[in-house]
Amino acid sequence: MSAHDPESHLPPHHNPLPELGEPAPGGYRITTAEEFVAAQSSPEFAELRRKFRTFAFPWTVAFLVWYFAYVLLSTYAEELMSTPVVGHINVGLLMGLAQFATTFLLTWLYVRHANRNLDPLASKMRSELEGDA
């Protein structure tokens, strides 16, 4: 054993990770590769993927369009963006602040969607894979 070996103090049979199929330290069973493949091809996983994609893809496209519209307007529509709204507050400033508000809104919508639609199905699948069900 080398003095530079960080695991030199451990017994020779020490393995920090349980073998596949053995109970893990938390009490659940480690899932085998075959079980993961079966879970991935299951209708429940397809439904989970569908629910994620039907939310994530349209909202991602919408936010990117909104973001690039703001950037392009800031670059090419200076007169529009500098139009005063109230005092020294102009359209560009309001749109910039709306970017932050949109980000928070979209995050809140995703968390709500995940809590209602994704997490229950994912938890059920996880329980089945870990042998709880």
Long-range contacts (C-beta under 8 A, 24 or more apart in sequence): 28-130, 28-131, 28-132, 29-130, 29-131, 31-129, 31-130, 35-129, 36-129, 39-125, 39-128, 39-129, 42-125, 44-121, 44-124, 44-125, 45-125, 47-121, 48-118, 48-121, 48-122, 48-125, 51-117, 51-118, 51-121, 52-118, 55-110, 55-113, 55-117, 56-110, 59-106, 59-109, 59-110, 63-102, 63-103, 63-106, 66-99, 66-102, 67-99, 70-95, 70-96, 70-99
